[in-house]
Amino acid sequence: MRLIKLKEVMHLTALGRSSIYKMMEEESFPKSINLGIRSVAWIEGDILEWIEEKIANNQ
């Protein structure tokens, strides 16, 4: 299991910061994990699974 930061999530998904946080709020995007006071990360596998679901739903 690997944790990835926002910059890499944005690169993998081609989404902007505000879109990611809005979708998290709507529960349509994987939630981040708090690592500290001002640090969060996402589980890479959750992000890759989300991408695969998006691809599958568009075929």
N, C-alpha and C positions, 0 to 999 in steps of 0.2 A: 504494500500500500504506500502510495506517495501523496504528499500534500503539495498543492500548487497555489501560488499567489495570484492575485487579481490580474496582473499583467499577462500571465500565461493563460488564464481562463479567457480573457478577452481575445488573445491571439488564437486560441483553439476554436472559439465559438464565433468569432467575427462580430461580437456584440460589444457595445460600449458599457462603461461602468454603470450609468444610470439605468440602462435597459436590464442589466443583470440584477441590480438591486430591486427594480420594479417587479421583475418576474419572480424573484425570491419572495417578495411580499405577497404576490398573487399565488404563491405555492406552485408555480409552473417551471421552476428552476431549482436545482439542488442548493440546499442551504450551506452557508459557510460555517466553519468551526472557529470559535474564538481560541486564539493561541496566547493572547495576553491582553493588556489594556487597550492597545491600539493596533492589534495584529490579528488578521483572520486568514484562513486558507480554505481550500476546497479539496475534497478527496478526488484525485484524478480519475479514478474509476467511475465515480458518479457523473462527472462531466462527460467522459467518453460515452457512457451509457445514454445520457441525455442527447448527445449528438447523434448516436445511432438511431434512437427513437425518432428524432426529427427527420432523418434521412428515410427511414422506413415509412413514416407517415406521408411523405411526399412522393412516393413511388406509385 
